[in-house]
């Protein structure tokens, strides 16, 4: 149960901060790509956050029984999590951060559809179905635009990779929702995801031929610190703390702001084109999420 029945100023400011940090994450990845290959970024981000999380768990006295009942669902969630970020980061080499942050935030719709098919208690109400249709129609328009933007550096392949990453993010959430991980401490659930990613990402980078940089610019270092320490470790812990202290429905409603912040920051900081079709997709996704949240939301990790 939540310790508070409503969001106070601390909660609102914390949620706004989380959404801004997550929205800027795609921009951070894009800025570092010329120096740090995509899979190397995933490796560093995962390893740094995993080590910090283990230290946090030890300091708090939290036990991770990794050979216990959570082993199989933990490995599956971790594999999906690692693959999701690999696809999302590689996809950003072929599309804009503005488009990436919109497409990756379609994962709640995947969760809703899969849970509706697997769990009788998760059936969609008519209003929620309307929300899904609105979101997918707007998304289709934005995706179709990718075929005509290739000359400007955007390809449908990059968009598609990030959409597949969103599907995997949704499946990660479903795995957590329908397994023993649902009742596990949030730090343990996050440890499974980061731990598997920390093991698989360097191997994937090696197989893909992504070389680790020999020299690091302040921009590249700053991007990796931002991704590993601030986003993947600190903001995720803050998010889970908010979910346990405040009403989950009110907390998760703020996630709608993440693609808004991401799209605006990509346009302002990277000078990327924010086209009418992309704005339409952003509006459609936000409206769809509002309608989808007419039922108790699914607790999920942010991207």
Backbone as a ProteinNet text record, in pm:
[ID]
protein_1_A
[PRIMARY]
XXXXXXXXXXXXXXXXXXXXXXXXXXXXXXXXXXXXXXXXXXXXXXXXXXXXXXXXXXXXXXXXXXXXXXXXXXXXXXXXXXXXXXXXXXXXXXXXXXXXXXXXXXXXXXXXXXXXXXXXXXXXXXXXXXXXXXXXXXXXXXXXXXXXXXXXXXXXXXXXXXXXXXXXXXXXXXXXXXXXXXXXXXXXXXXXXXXXXXXXXXXXXXXXXXXXXXXXXXXXXXXXXXXXXXXXXXXXXXXXXXXXXXXXXXXXXXXXXXXXXXXXXXXXXXXXXXXXXXXXXXXXXXXXXXXXXXXXXXXXXXX
[TERTIARY]
83.1	0	86.5	38.1	112.7	109	218.2	223.9	148.8	130.3	58.2	-59.5	-165.4	-284	-284.7	-188.8	-183	-38.8	-12.4	122.2	147.3	254.2	291.7	396.9	447.8	543	670	717.3	837.5	815.5	699.2	669.9	660.2	590.9	573.8	709	791.9	923.3	1011.5	1002.4	1081.3	1037.2	907.2	855.8	892.3	883.6	925.8	1073.8	1154.4	1296.9	1321.2	1252.2	1268.4	1232.5	1121.3	1077.1	1175.4	1228.8	1328.9	1455.6	1499.6	1619.6	1601	1485.5	1460.3	1443.2	1380.6	1365.4	1498.7	1591.2	1724.1	1814.7	1775.6	1862.8	1891.6	1788.8	1810.6	1906.9	1895	1985.8	2128.3	2143.7	2275.9	2339.9	2261.5	2312.7	2356.7	2274.4	2302.9	2429.8	2448.5	2566.3	2696.6	2691	2812.7	2841.1	2744.6	2762.2	2883.3	2917.8	3036.1	3165.8	3170.4	3291.7	3278.3	3162.3	3142.2	3035.3	3071.6	2973.8	2855.2	2745.3	2619.6	2629.5	2682	2685.8	2788.8	2889.5	2983.6	2914.7	2829.1	2752.4	2661.5	2594.9	2508.1	2589.9	2708.2	2794.4	2834.6	2884.7	2931.6	2816.3	2705.6	2587.8	2543.8	2535.9	2487.3	2584.1	2714.1	2813.7	2819.5	2825.3	2833.8	2710.7	2591.8	2469.2	2458.7	2501.3	2492.7	2583.3	2704.5	2797.4	2743.2	2691.7	2634.6	2513.3	2430.6	2313	2352.5	2452.7	2498.6	2550.1	2620.7	2666.3	2550.6	2450.6	2330.7	2259.7	2243.8	2176.2	2254.6	2384.5	2467.4	2454.9	2454.5	2443	2308.5	2204.4	2070.5	2041	2133.2	2112.4	2011	1994.2	1900.4	1968.7	1903.6	1960.1	1907	1997.3	1960	1986.2	1883.1	1894.4	1884.8	1995.2	1990.2	1978.7	1992	1969.1	1831.8	1749.7	1618.5	1512.5	1384.5	1272.8	1275.3	1347.4	1348.5	1450.1	1521.7	1630.7	1582.6	1486.8	1443.5	1374.2	1273	1214.7	1314.3	1409.1	1510.7	1600.6	1643.3	1725.5	1649.5	1521.2	1440.6	1422.5	1387.6	1370.7	1501.4	1611.7	1741.3	1778.2	1750.1	1779.1	1696.7	1566.9	1481.1	1528.5	1565	1611.7	1738.7	1835.2	1961.3	1941.1	1858.3	1832.8	1759.9	1666.4	1592.6	1687.7	1779.6	1868.5	1968.6	2011.2	2101.2	2033	1908.9	1835.7	1809.2	1769.6	1738.1	1860.6	1976	2096.4	2149.5	2148.1	2191.8	2094.2	1965	1865.2	1887.2	1939.3	1963.9	2075.5	2152	2251.4	2184.5	2058.2	1990.3	1865.8	1833.4	1717.7	1748.4	1657.3	1681.3	1641	1698.1	1661.9	1517.1	1468.4	1329.5	1232.9	1261.7	1176.8	1196.3	1319.3	1348	1272.8	1268.5	1202.6	1052.2	995.6	852.3	824.3	901.5	876.2	901.1	1005.2	1037.4	930.9	859	756.6	621	620.1	498	486.1	583.6	582.4	459.1	399.6	278.9	165.4	158.5	53.9	80	206.2	242.6	202.1	232.6	196.2	45	-31.3	-177.5	-231.1	-179.7	-228.3	-191.3	-67.5	-23.4	-96.1	-108.3	-178.2	-326	-384.3	-524.7	-544.3	-444.7	-453.8	-424.7	-342.4	-298.3	-373.7	-434.8	-491.8	-634	-730.4	-870.3	-894.5	-822.9	-843.4	-785.9	-715.3	-651.8	-721	-843.6	-913.3	-931.9	-925.3	-936.7	-1083	-1110.1	-1242	-1252.4	-1375.1	-1389.4	-1310	-1307.7	-1234.7	-1085	-1035.8	-893.4	-859.7	-951.4	-930.3	-925.2	-1009.4	-1006.9	-871.2	-819.7	-688.1	-579.2	-584.2	-486.7	-495.9	-615.1	-633.5	-580.9	-608.6	-559.7	-407.6	-348	-201.7	-137.6	-189.9	-130.7	-151	-263.5	-285.8	-184.5	-164.7	-67.1	74.5	104.1	235.9	262.1	161.2	176.4	208.5	145.9	173.2	317.9	366.7	505.4	604.3	572.5	662	668.7	555.1	553.1	636.5	645.1	725.3	873	915.6	1056.5	1106.2	1017.6	1058.5	1098.9	1046.2	1074.1	1179.7	1233.5	1331.3	1472	1493.3	1624	1734.8	1707.9	1810.5	1849.2	1759.5	1787	1850.2	1886.9	1952.8	1860.6	1736.4	1640.2	1601.1	1604.2	1563.2	1458.3	1377.3	1274.1	1335.7	1457	1521.9	1550.5	1598.7	1622.8	1494.5	1389.3	1258.9	1210.7	1227	1179.3	1255.5	1386	1464.6	1418.2	1386.6	1342.5	1201.8	1117.4	985.1	995.8	1086.7	1108	1160.2	1247.9	1296.3	1181.4	1086	968.5	886.8	875.4	804.4	876	1007.5	1084.5	1072.9	1070.2	1049	913	812.6	680.3	679.8	748.8	755.9	833.8	933.1	1003.5	907.4	824.1	725.7	626.8	582.5	489.2	554.9	681.9	754.1	756.8	784.8	787.5	648.6	550.4	412.4	354.8	393.5	333	423.6	529.5	621.9	644.3	729.4	760.1	830.8	882.3	948.1	850.8	722.5	621.6	625.2	652.3	654.2	794.5	895.3	1033.2	1062.5	1159	1199.3	1239.5	1206.7	1234.9	1383.4	1469.3	1613.2	1655.9	1592.7	1626.1	1583.6	1463.7	1416.9	1509.1	1550.9	1642.1	1779.4	1822.9	1953.4	1957.7	1848.5	1845.2	1862.2	1791	1797.5	1936.3	1990.9	2121.9	2233.3	2220	2323.9	2339	2227.5	2234.1	2284.9	2238.9	2286	2435.7	2484.3	2627.2	2711.9	2654.9	2727.2	2718.9	2599.4	2577.8	2623.8	2611.7	2641.9	2787.5	2886.2	3024.8	3048.7	2985.9	3000.1	2939.8	2821.9	2758	2842.9	2903.2	2988.9	3109.8	3166.3	3282.5	3244	3131.2	3085.4	3053.6	2993.3	2955.1	3074.6	3188.6	3308.1	3314.9	3239.4	3242.7	3364.8	3455.9	3579.8	3559.6	3621.2	3615.5	3707.9	3665.7	3746.5	3882.1	3984	4117.6	4134.1	4063.7	4066.8	3922.9	3903.7	3769.1	3761.9	3663.7	3640.6	3553.2	3554.1	3463.8	3317.5	3278	3139.1	3106.5	3196.3	3172.3	3168.7	3260.8	3263.4	3135.6	3097.2	2975.7	2852.5	2844.8	2730.8	2723.7	2837.3	2836.6	2806	2856.5	2822.6	2673.5	2622.7	2479.5	2395.6	2428.9	2349.8	2360.6	2483.2	2503.7	2467.8	2511.3	2494.4	2360.9	2332.2	2215.3	2085.7	2084.6	1959.8	1937.6	2029.1	2004.5	2009.2	2089.8	2097.5	2009.3	2043.2	1978.2	1830.5	1800	1660.7	1568.8	1620.6	1538.1	1506.1	1605.4	1579.8	1481.4	1493.8	1398.5	1258.1	1247.1	1117.5	1051.2	1127.5	1070.8	1032.4	1110.7	1075.7	943.5	923.5	798.2	680.3	701.3	593.8	551.7	644.6	611.3	555.6	573.8	533.4	406.9	379	266.1	176	52.4	-39.2	19.7	25.5	92.5	27.9	-104.8	-173.8	-131.4	-125.3	-85.4	61.3	144.4	287.6	309.5	248.3	274.7	214.7	115.7	58.4	163.4	264.6	367.6	457.8	460	544.7	507.9	385.6	343.1	435.4	500.4	584.8	721.1	759.5	893.1	913.6	825.5	847.7	834.7	756.1	745.1	879.5	937.8	1069.5	1174.4	1168.5	1267.1	1260.5	1139.1	1122.5	1168.4	1129.6	1170	1321.3	1382.5	1527.2	1604.6	1554	1620.8	1616.2	1503.3	1492.7	1581	1586.7	1662.5	1812.4	1853	1994.9	2064.5	1991.4	2051.9	2010.7	1914	1865.9	1793.5	1736.7	1666.5	1529.9	1483.8	1351.4	1240.1	1149.5	1031.5	913.8	882.5	785.9	642	546.1	404.9	362.9	412.1	376.1	428.9	549.4	605.8	527.4	490.5	408.2	272.5	217.4	90.4	105.2	214.6	238.6	253.8	324.8	343.9	209.5	125.8	-6.3	-92.9	-86.7	-166.2	-124.6	6.1	55.8	15.1	28.1	-10.1	-159.6	-242.1	-386	-418.8	-351.7	-374.9	-338.8	-228.1	-187.7	-285.3	-338.3	-439	-559.8	-607.6	-723.2	-688.6	-566.4	-525	-515.7	-479.7	-462.8	-594.5	-704.4	-833.7	-850.3	-751.6	-753.5	-625.3	-617.6	-496.3	-375	-271	-156	-66.9	13.8	111.3	240.5	296.9	421.2	535.3	611.6	715.5	838.8	954	1075.5	1075.6	1125.9	1135.7	1252.3	1257.5	1363.5	1476.1
-119.7	0	124.6	230.8	354.8	425.2	490.1	564.1	695.7	746.2	871.5	846.4	922	904.8	998.1	1090.8	1183.7	1227	1286.5	1333.2	1469.2	1479.6	1608.1	1673.8	1787.7	1863	1782.7	1708.7	1627.4	1523.6	1459.2	1357.2	1416.9	1528.3	1591.3	1632.3	1696.6	1739.3	1619.2	1513.1	1392.8	1326.6	1321.7	1261.1	1343	1473.1	1559.1	1538.6	1525.5	1501.9	1369.4	1263.3	1132.5	1139.2	1201.1	1208.7	1288.5	1395.6	1473.4	1391.3	1318	1235.5	1126.7	1060.7	954.1	1010.5	1127.3	1188.9	1228.1	1272.4	1312.5	1193.4	1075.9	960.1	929.2	935.7	909.5	1011.6	1136.1	1240.9	1209.8	1165.3	1130.8	1019	917.6	806.7	857.4	938.9	990.4	1075.8	1155.6	1242	1161.3	1046.4	967.7	870.7	846.6	746.5	769.7	894.2	911.2	861.1	855	812.4	674.7	642.9	517.5	435.3	320.6	239	200.7	170.6	148.3	37.5	-78.2	-190.7	-169.3	-89.1	-52.8	36.5	126.7	210.6	125.9	27.9	-60	-135.1	-180.9	-255.1	-169.6	-49.9	37.5	77	115.8	154.9	42.8	-79.2	-192.3	-229.4	-234.1	-273.5	-172	-44.6	60.7	56.4	50.8	50.7	-76.2	-190.3	-316.5	-314.7	-266.2	-258.5	-165.1	-50.6	43.2	-17.6	-91.2	-152.4	-259.1	-339	-439.2	-372.6	-262	-188.5	-134.4	-83.6	-32.4	-144.1	-260.1	-372.2	-421.5	-423.7	-466.4	-367.2	-239.2	-135.6	-144.6	-177.7	-188.1	-326.6	-420.3	-554.3	-636.8	-607.5	-682.4	-806.5	-920.6	-1047.8	-1082.8	-1122.6	-1165	-1314.5	-1393.8	-1538.6	-1576.7	-1561.4	-1576.7	-1722.8	-1817.8	-1958.4	-2006	-1912.9	-1947	-1950.9	-1935.5	-1945.1	-1839.8	-1730.8	-1624.2	-1647.7	-1759.9	-1782.3	-1778.8	-1863.8	-1872.5	-1745	-1692.9	-1566.5	-1451.5	-1454.9	-1349.9	-1352.5	-1473.2	-1485.8	-1442.7	-1480.5	-1440.9	-1289.5	-1230.2	-1085.1	-1014.9	-1068.3	-1007.9	-1017.4	-1132.5	-1150.3	-1053.6	-1043.4	-950.6	-806.7	-772.4	-638.2	-605.7	-697.5	-674.3	-660.7	-748	-743.2	-614.7	-574.4	-449.6	-331.9	-316.8	-201.3	-211.5	-332.5	-347.9	-300.4	-342.1	-300.2	-150	-96.8	45.8	131.6	93.3	174	162.4	41.4	26.2	97.9	91.9	160.2	309.6	367.3	511.4	553.2	457.7	489.8	517.7	478.4	487.9	574.6	631.5	719.6	830.6	922.1	1034.7	1001.2	1074.2	1055.1	1093.6	1194.5	1237.6	1125.5	1055.9	944.3	826	803.7	691.7	699.9	818.3	831.9	814.8	847.2	824.4	675	607.8	467.1	377.4	404.4	317.4	325.3	436.9	452.7	396.2	309.5	237	105.7	74.1	-55.1	-78.5	23.9	-5.2	-67.1	-36	-93.9	-242.8	-279.5	-420.1	-495.8	-436	-497.8	-519.9	-417.8	-426.5	-537.7	-547.9	-649.2	-790.2	-808.9	-942.8	-988.2	-899.5	-936.7	-963.5	-887.4	-910.8	-1049	-1096.1	-1227.4	-1340.9	-1314.1	-1420.2	-1426.4	-1315.1	-1306.7	-1251.4	-1329.4	-1288.6	-1156.8	-1135.1	-1013.7	-888.9	-906.3	-792.5	-756.2	-802.7	-772.4	-622.4	-579.1	-437.4	-394.3	-280.6	-220.9	-147.2	-116.9	-49.3	80.3	160.9	287.7	263.8	158.6	126.2	77.9	3.3	-41.5	76.5	175.4	297.1	365.7	369.9	429.9	359.1	226.5	149.6	180.5	187.4	215.5	354.2	453.4	589.6	591.4	527.1	527	456.8	341.4	266.1	337	405.6	479.8	594	668.4	777.6	723.7	610.2	549.7	503.2	447.3	402.4	519	633.8	751.8	797.2	796.5	838.6	738.1	608.1	506.7	515.1	537.3	551.1	667.1	771.3	886.8	850.1	745.8	706.3	663.9	617.3	575.4	693.8	812.5	929.6	1020.1	983	1068.3	1011.6	909.5	845.2	943.8	1036.1	1132.5	1224.9	1242.8	1330.4	1255.4	1127.4	1051	959.2	952.3	867.1	752.7	631.3	516.6	437.4	367.6	285	169.8	130	20.3	58.8	181.6	227.3	235.7	288.8	295.3	155.6	60.3	-75.6	-140.8	-120.6	-178.4	-125.4	2	58.9	12.5	-7.5	-63.5	-206.8	-285.3	-421.3	-414	-316.4	-297.4	-266	-185.8	-154.5	-279.4	-368.3	-494.3	-578.1	-583.2	-659.8	-598.6	-465.5	-399.1	-439.7	-441.5	-483.6	-628.3	-717.1	-856.8	-873.8	-788.3	-790	-759.5	-659.5	-622.3	-736.1	-801.6	-913.3	-1028.2	-1055.5	-1160.5	-1131.7	-1007.3	-968.6	-978.1	-932.9	-928.5	-1067	-1168.2	-1300.2	-1403.6	-1359.6	-1453.7	-1414.2	-1488.5	-1459.4	-1325.3	-1271.1	-1140.5	-1030.7	-1056.6	-955.9	-920.8	-1020.9	-998.1	-979.7	-983.2	-964.2	-816.3	-784	-643.6	-585.5	-460.2	-398.6	-400.6	-390.1	-394.6	-530.1	-638.3	-771.3	-785.9	-738.3	-743.3	-664.8	-546.8	-465.6	-531.6	-599.2	-666	-776.5	-852.5	-954.5	-893.2	-784.7	-721.9	-665.1	-591.8	-530.8	-635.3	-739.4	-841.7	-917.3	-961	-1032.9	-940.4	-815	-718.8	-693.1	-688.5	-665.3	-781.3	-901.4	-1018.5	-1029.8	-1007.2	-1030.4	-915.5	-792.1	-676.6	-672.5	-692.6	-694	-804.7	-922	-1031	-990.7	-927.8	-882.9	-778	-687.9	-585.1	-648.4	-750.3	-818.9	-892.1	-963.1	-1035.8	-938.8	-824.8	-725.3	-647.6	-658.3	-586.6	-443.1	-407.5	-271.5	-255.4	-167.8	-147.2	-43.4	-67.6	28.8	145.3	266.1	383.3	382.2	426.7	439.3	570.4	671.6	802.6	847.2	916	956.7	1108.4	1165.8	1309.3	1334.9	1458.3	1490.3	1462	1482.3	1455.6	1307.2	1220.1	1075.7	1029.1	1079.1	1041.4	1088.2	1212.2	1265.4	1185.7	1144.2	1065.6	931.9	864.6	734.8	747.4	852	875.2	902.4	982.6	1014.5	888.5	806.5	686.3	583.7	558.9	452	488.4	608	646.8	715.6	816.2	900.2	833.5	780.4	723.8	581.3	490.7	348.6	311.9	379.7	348.6	441.1	570	661.1	685.3	713.2	747	625.4	505.3	385.6	359	378.6	361.2	464.6	588.1	692.2	656.2	604.5	564.9	457.6	354.4	247.4	297.6	389.9	448.9	523.7	597.5	670.1	573.6	460.7	362.9	300.7	287.8	226.6	326.7	455.6	556.2	631.7	637.5	715.6	627	670.4	589.9	560.4	431.5	390.5	451.3	461.4	517.3	660.7	741.2	880.5	892.1	803.5	807	773.6	665	620.8	713.1	792.6	888	987.6	1014.4	1111.3	1059.4	927.3	871.2	928.5	976.9	1040.7	1155.6	1216.7	1332.8	1293.5	1165.7	1124.8	1147.3	1097.1	1124.3	1271.6	1347	1491.6	1558.5	1530.6	1586.9	1539.4	1412.1	1358	1421	1437.4	1497.7	1642.6	1717.2	1857.9	1872.1	1788.9	1799.9	1760.6	1661.2	1623	1736	1805.8	1918.7	2034.9	2062.4	2177.5	2151.2	2032.8	2005.3	1944.3	1866.8	1802.1	1866.7	1957.1	2020.4	1925.9	1818.9	1721.5	1774.1	1734.7	1779.4	1713.1	1795	1743.8	1765.9	1665.6	1678	1670	1717.9	1705.5	1561.4	1466.2	1325.6	1275	1319.7	1278.1	1339.2	1465.6	1529.4	1462.5	1419.4	1347.3	1214.6	1144.3	1018.1	1041	1146.7	1179.4	1206.3	1285.5	1316.1	1190.4	1107	984.5	887.4	875	785.4	836.6	966.5	1023.8	1004.9	1030.7	1011.9	864.9	778.1	635.7	587.9	639	600.7	652	771.7	825.4	733	690.8	601.2	462.3	417.9	286	281.5	392.9	398	411	385.6	385	262	171.3	57	57.7	-23.8	-26.2	-57.6	24.8	6.3	-108.7	-150	-254.9	-191.2	-238.8	-185.1	-229.9	-134.6	-165.6	-80	-129.2	-49.5	52.2	179.7	276.2	244.7	311.7	286.7	379.6
0	0	0	-60.5	-68.6	65.9	99.5	225.2	214.6	95.6	72.5	-20.1	-0.1	-83	-202.8	-209	-321	-341.9	-457.2	-488.7	-423.2	-346.1	-288.8	-378	-335.1	-416.6	-442.8	-342.8	-360.3	-469.9	-469.1	-568.8	-708.8	-720.6	-851.5	-909.7	-828.4	-876.1	-910.6	-830	-857	-987	-1010	-1132.2	-1255.3	-1243.9	-1355.3	-1385.7	-1281	-1299.9	-1371.3	-1327.9	-1392.4	-1540.4	-1572.5	-1711.5	-1797.7	-1742.8	-1816.3	-1839.3	-1737.2	-1750.7	-1855.2	-1853.9	-1951.5	-2091.3	-2102.3	-2233	-2294.4	-2209.8	-2257	-2286.8	-2243.1	-2258.7	-2405.2	-2491	-2633.2	-2693.9	-2649.7	-2696.9	-2653.8	-2529.2	-2477.4	-2558.1	-2590.5	-2672	-2808.1	-2869.1	-3003.2	-3004.1	-2900.8	-2893.7	-2885.3	-2818.9	-2798.9	-2913	-3001.6	-3106.7	-3198	-3234.4	-3319.6	-3255.1	-3122.8	-3052.4	-2988.6	-2937.6	-2863.6	-2936	-2994.6	-3067.5	-2979.4	-3044.5	-2973.7	-2869.3	-2906.6	-2813.7	-2702.3	-2729.1	-2622.5	-2520.4	-2568.5	-2477.1	-2387.9	-2448.1	-2369.4	-2264.4	-2302.3	-2210.4	-2091.2	-2118.5	-2010.5	-1919.7	-1980	-1903.2	-1810.3	-1862.3	-1783.9	-1671.8	-1703.5	-1603.8	-1490.2	-1525.1	-1421.9	-1331.4	-1391.2	-1311	-1227.2	-1280.5	-1207.2	-1084.6	-1101.1	-988.1	-880	-920.9	-824.5	-753.8	-828.9	-768.8	-666.8	-698.5	-602.7	-474.8	-489	-371.2	-289.7	-359.7	-291.8	-216.1	-278.7	-214.3	-92.1	-103.8	10.3	125	92.3	195.7	267.4	193.3	251.2	308.3	291.7	345	267.7	138.2	54.7	-1.4	11.7	-32.7	-171.1	-260.1	-395.2	-407	-394.4	-405.9	-553	-625.2	-769.7	-814.2	-719.4	-752.9	-706.2	-659.6	-608.5	-717	-677.7	-773.2	-883.4	-861.1	-961.8	-1072.9	-1068.7	-1164.4	-1310	-1344.9	-1484.6	-1532.8	-1459	-1505.4	-1503.1	-1410	-1405.7	-1527.3	-1567.5	-1687.2	-1811.5	-1819	-1935.4	-1939.2	-1826.4	-1821.1	-1855.6	-1806.3	-1835.4	-1981.8	-2043.6	-2186.6	-2270.5	-2240	-2313.8	-2294.6	-2172.3	-2138.9	-2217	-2217.1	-2287	-2437.1	-2494.4	-2637.8	-2675.7	-2590	-2614	-2628.6	-2533.9	-2539	-2653.3	-2686.6	-2800.8	-2928.9	-2950	-3068.8	-3068.4	-2953.2	-2945.1	-2973.5	-2917.9	-2936.5	-3079.2	-3135.4	-3274.5	-3367.1	-3334.8	-3416.2	-3423	-3315.3	-3314	-3409.6	-3458.7	-3561	-3695.4	-3710.8	-3839.2	-3836.5	-3722.5	-3712.9	-3614	-3597.6	-3507.9	-3365.7	-3271.6	-3131.4	-3107.2	-3180.5	-3165.2	-3201.7	-3310.6	-3350.7	-3256.9	-3214	-3125.6	-2993.4	-2933.7	-2804	-2815.6	-2931.1	-2952.3	-2970.4	-3055.5	-3084.6	-2963	-2886.6	-2772.9	-2665.2	-2658.9	-2555.6	-2596.3	-2697.9	-2733	-2656.3	-2572	-2501.2	-2414.6	-2349.8	-2269.8	-2350.2	-2480.1	-2562	-2586.7	-2598.2	-2611.1	-2484.6	-2369.7	-2242	-2234.7	-2271.4	-2263.2	-2353.1	-2476.6	-2570.5	-2525.7	-2480.3	-2440.2	-2314	-2216.6	-2094.1	-2119.7	-2210.4	-2243.9	-2305.4	-2379.8	-2442.8	-2345.2	-2243.3	-2153.6	-2021.5	-1981.5	-1847	-1855.4	-1805.2	-1813.7	-1740.2	-1631.3	-1553.5	-1617.2	-1729.9	-1796.4	-1927.5	-1946.4	-2070.7	-2088.6	-2214.1	-2245.7	-2250.2	-2190.4	-2200.8	-2334.6	-2381.3	-2511	-2522.1	-2415.2	-2419.8	-2434.2	-2371.1	-2382.6	-2524.1	-2583.7	-2721.5	-2818.1	-2793.4	-2875	-2861.4	-2738.3	-2715.6	-2792.9	-2797.1	-2873.6	-3022.6	-3074.1	-3217.1	-3252.7	-3168.5	-3194.1	-3195.9	-3096.7	-3086.9	-3205.7	-3244.3	-3354.3	-3488.8	-3506.1	-3630.3	-3642.8	-3533.6	-3535.1	-3554.1	-3490.9	-3502.9	-3646.2	-3710.3	-3849	-3941.4	-3915.5	-3997.4	-3981.3	-3857	-3832.4	-3890.5	-3880.2	-3934	-4086.1	-4147.8	-4293.1	-4341.8	-4259.7	-4295.5	-4306.7	-4232.6	-4234.7	-4370.7	-4456.8	-4590.9	-4678.5	-4647.5	-4730.2	-4668.9	-4550.4	-4482.3	-4487.1	-4569.4	-4574.5	-4608.2	-4697.7	-4737.5	-4623.3	-4528	-4414	-4298.2	-4318.5	-4214.5	-4137.1	-4174.5	-4106.1	-4197.6	-4149.3	-4229.1	-4154.7	-4231.1	-4169.4	-4092.4	-4127.1	-4055.9	-3910.4	-3889.7	-3753.7	-3673.7	-3737.5	-3671.5	-3633.1	-3726.9	-3702.9	-3587.2	-3581	-3472.6	-3337	-3331	-3204	-3169.9	-3270.5	-3243.6	-3190.6	-3247.1	-3195.8	-3052	-3024.9	-2888.6	-2793.6	-2840.1	-2757.5	-2728.9	-2828	-2806.9	-2700.3	-2707.1	-2608.7	-2469.8	-2462.1	-2333.8	-2276.2	-2362.3	-2318.1	-2270.7	-2341.8	-2302	-2171.9	-2149	-2020.9	-1907.2	-1927.5	-1826.3	-1801.8	-1909.6	-1896.1	-1818.3	-1848.3	-1775.8	-1626.4	-1590.7	-1449.5	-1389.3	-1464.9	-1415.1	-1387.7	-1467.9	-1457.9	-1391.8	-1323.5	-1259.1	-1113.6	-1046.6	-905.8	-890.2	-1000	-992.8	-952.9	-973	-938.7	-790.2	-705.2	-560.7	-505.2	-591.8	-546.6	-524	-438.5	-423.9	-559.4	-581.1	-710.1	-742.9	-640.8	-665.9	-721.9	-674.8	-724.8	-871.1	-902	-1040.7	-1132.6	-1088.6	-1168.3	-1177.7	-1070.4	-1071.3	-1176.1	-1190.4	-1293.7	-1432.3	-1457	-1589.2	-1617.6	-1521.3	-1541.6	-1543	-1458.5	-1451.4	-1581.5	-1639	-1766.8	-1877.1	-1876.3	-1977	-1962.6	-1839.2	-1816.6	-1866.5	-1869.4	-1920	-2071.9	-2127	-2270	-2358.4	-2309.8	-2394.6	-2441.2	-2352.8	-2402.2	-2504.8	-2483.8	-2580.8	-2715	-2711.4	-2835.3	-2905.4	-2829	-2887.7	-2956.2	-2893	-2950.8	-3079.2	-3077.4	-3195.6	-3309.6	-3274.2	-3374.5	-3427.1	-3359.7	-3402.6	-3356.7	-3253.1	-3198.8	-3109	-3148.2	-3073.2	-2963.4	-2850.2	-2740.8	-2773.5	-2748.9	-2784.2	-2714	-2786.4	-2728.8	-2652.3	-2697	-2630.5	-2605.3	-2493.4	-2452.8	-2441.9	-2511.2	-2499.1	-2377.1	-2325.8	-2212.7	-2244.9	-2371.4	-2409.3	-2396.1	-2444	-2435.8	-2290.9	-2210.2	-2068.3	-1998.9	-2027.5	-1966.2	-2004.5	-2131.2	-2177.1	-2104.2	-2086.9	-2020.9	-1872.3	-1808.4	-1666.8	-1653.4	-1744.6	-1742.6	-1758	-1858.4	-1884.6	-1772.2	-1725.6	-1628.8	-1486.8	-1442.8	-1303.3	-1279.6	-1362.6	-1336.5	-1382	-1506.5	-1559.8	-1509.7	-1546.5	-1522.6	-1375	-1296.1	-1152.7	-1068.7	-1065.1	-971.1	-1003.2	-1130.8	-1162.5	-1149.5	-1179.1	-1164.4	-1017.4	-930.3	-787.4	-736.4	-784.8	-745.4	-792.6	-913.4	-968.9	-882.1	-846.4	-765.3	-625.9	-571.2	-441.3	-450.4	-558.4	-576.9	-589.8	-659.9	-677.2	-544.5	-450.2	-322.1	-222	-245.5	-148.2	-188.9	-318.7	-369.5	-454.5	-481.7	-563.5	-701.2	-735.8	-859.1	-983.1	-982.6	-1099.2	-1124.6	-1019.4	-1034	-1072.7	-1020	-1052.4	-1199.3	-1246.8	-1382.9	-1488.1	-1449.9	-1544.9	-1593.5	-1511.9	-1549.2	-1660.6	-1683.5	-1789	-1925.4	-1938.7	-2063.5	-2103.5	-2005.1	-2034.5	-2092.3	-2077.8	-2123.6	-2273.5	-2362.7	-2505	-2540.1	-2462.2	-2487.5	-2461.7	-2345	-2313.6	-2413.5	-2452.1	-2544.3	-2681.9	-2732.2	-2864.8	-2865.8	-2762.9	-2754.7	-2740.5	-2656.1	-2635.5	-2760.4	-2835.9	-2960.4	-3061.6	-3067.4	-3159.1	-3117.7	-2986.5	-2938.5	-2932.8	-2885.6	-2862.7	-2983.5	-3062.8	-3179.2	-3310.9	-3305.6	-3427.4	-3520	-3464	-3546.6	-3589.1	-3706.5	-3751.7	-3671.7	-3620.9	-3551.4	-3644.8	-3722.8	-3832.1	-3780.4	-3860.9	-3821.6	-3794.4	-3875.1	-3854.1	-3720.2	-3682.4	-3554.4	-3438.7	-3452.4	-3349.1	-3338.3	-3452.3	-3450.4	-3377	-3403.5	-3333.3	-3184.2	-3146.9	-3005.5	-2938	-3003.3	-2947.8	-2939.8	-3043.4	-3044.3	-2935.1	-2914.1	-2809.5	-2671.7	-2649.7	-2520.1	-2493.7	-2595.3	-2578.5	-2556.2	-2630.3	-2612.8	-2473.3	-2418.9	-2283.8	-2178.7	-2201.5	-2108.4	-2103	-2220.2	-2225.6	-2171.3	-2197.5	-2150.4	-1998.4	-1936.9	-1792	-1717.1	-1785.2	-1717	-1629	-1636.7	-1547.1	-1465.7	-1356.5	-1276.1	-1362.3	-1360	-1448.6	-1407.9	-1502.9	-1478.3	-1431.4	-1321.4	-1271.3	-1361.9	-1410.1	-1507.7	-1484.5	-1533.9	-1528	-1640	-1629	-1735	-1829.3	-1956.1	-2049.3	-2034.8
[MASK]
+++++++++++++++++++++++++++++++++++++++++++++++++++++++++++++++++++++++++++++++++++++++++++++++++++++++++++++++++++++++++++++++++++++++++++++++++++++++++++++++++++++++++++++++++++++++++++++++++++++++++++++++++++++++++++++++++++++++++++++++++++++++++++++++++++++++++++++++++++++++++++++++++++++++++++++++

